[in-house]
């Protein structure tokens, strides 16, 4: 009894002393990496507090407290009758709508491919794996040409529809369904008289929730960040997402340094909400799905 | 497209009779939306692009003069036009130059950061992981604008008045840096989860044998996460081939970037500025072929490496 206590206290001491010694090399490397990733964002935050004159005249990493921040934000949101707010809204519509729908589609398809064997399921799965390798972005122009042939471009649907199916998301859902929806539970539910649809709704889908959250976040960010697809599909600036709007703003104001502070404020507004959203949701992601699921 | 439609039909026909009781129609209904959308928005556009790539515009010369321009079969002329155009190869070379710097950087930095995160008694781990992951949430276009201001002499906090970030040589580094900045955190998290899932006993055994922390990281951990490293490399290669957002966004700021600077910009310019969609289609098909070839190549290489190690 006493020896056990003794060894335990020794072990605790050992852990404590080990904890006090900092392993400097990795810590410094991580600190440099963190600075590299954070400093540009920090600079944008600071630059957004400055008026245009201050932007060029004051020290880069010293914020201004002359009220420039609100002036810039007001200038941004009143620019061209408040079109910036419209772009934010459009991005939200594209990313949430597209994210939810594509998650539902990928979840359903992944569940079916993972838990059932039906004629053509193997061929279909192989086709999807092959499609993972096909870069979606390269399809943007063929997609435009085809949609234009049927007069279906320049609306919300032309940006939403091509992004609804993600082969990679289906692949992840299939792997996850196979691993985490046990046949025994499905069998038990069948014996209890549950229909296959009911089993999917009340057994399969809840068990797949971690994968669905991950797929939603990946799709949300993918759509939010997409540029080429709206760039080719949309030529009405009321339908622009943020990325395209900011690019347009930069093109218009590109030659004139007098407009930089508006663009800087726009960059800040497009980073901060997404950064907060996704850093706060970070622990709900299962990124190990990606590294564990894909076996080369 | 017709193949996948036939596939869908045969699936529907047999599963209703054969596999009833083990799912019935449900699996077919569940995959149906994905199959339809995949056919409409992936397979059909690809097939249509191939179709277009073999055609050219012919202006009708009727007896009365004028007439509507029509598409006619053109054989491989569009492919020949792209493949013999020196600017196409130049754009490919620029892309490869950026990839030659960017891909190794994203992979090596991600490996280093992942191993540091896993190192014993390293501090600031949680903060560093979040900070390095942060740029992944920043859209490529916004990241390019952000770095654009960092590079611009007038606003640069990193010595843009001394270093010419938009010069003919500097521009390659500048574009690659935006890409690396955006991707490295995502790669790091994938590799970190791979390291974390390794059995701890192995490191303890190596430690008892007198291996240093660095040796364990490089000789034990790194070889065991090779498949994840290969996957990250594959993602980065595919990403490099799709380079478009960053140079397009930096173009208004940097004179060194032309409208056909990288292959995808050329496809865009062909299709929408020069109004030669047929040549654009041929070029995009050439690019898709190259991407698939590169993917297969990385795959084979990584398999060979993994096999050699397991021996």
Interface residues (C-beta under 8 A of the other chain):
Chain A: X18 X19 X21 X22 X23 X25 X26 X27 X29 X30 X31 X33 X34 X35 X36 X37 X38 X40 X41 X43 X44 X47 X55 X56 X60 X61 X105 X106 X108 X109 X111 X112 X113 X115 X116 X117 X118 X119 X120 X121 X123 X124 X127 X128 X131 X133 X134 X135 X136 X137 X138 X139 X141 X142 X143 X144 X145 X146 X149 X161 X162 X164 X165 X167 X170 X196 X197 X200 X221 X224 X225 X227 X228 X231 X232 X242 X243 X244 X246 X247 X250 X251 X254 X257 X260 X263 X264 X267 X270 X271 X274 X275 X277 X278 X279 X282 X287 X288 X290 X291 X292 X294 X295 X296
Chain B: X4 X7 X8 X10 X11 X14 X15 X18 X19 X22 X23 X24 X26 X27 X28 X30 X31 X33 X34 X35 X37 X38 X40 X41 X42 X44 X45 X46 X48 X49 X52 X109 X112 X113 X115 X116 X117 X119 X120 X121 X122 X123 X124 X125 X127 X128 X130 X131 X132 X133 X134 X135 X136 X137 X138 X139 X140 X141 X142 X145 X146 X147 X148 X149 X150 X154 X155 X156 X157 X181 X184 X185 X189 X190 X191 X193 X194 X196 X197 X213 X227 X228 X230 X231 X234 X238 X241 X242 X244 X245 X248 X249 X252 X253 X264 X267 X268 X271 X272 X277 X280 X281 X284 X287 X288 X291 X292 X295 X299 X302 X303 X306
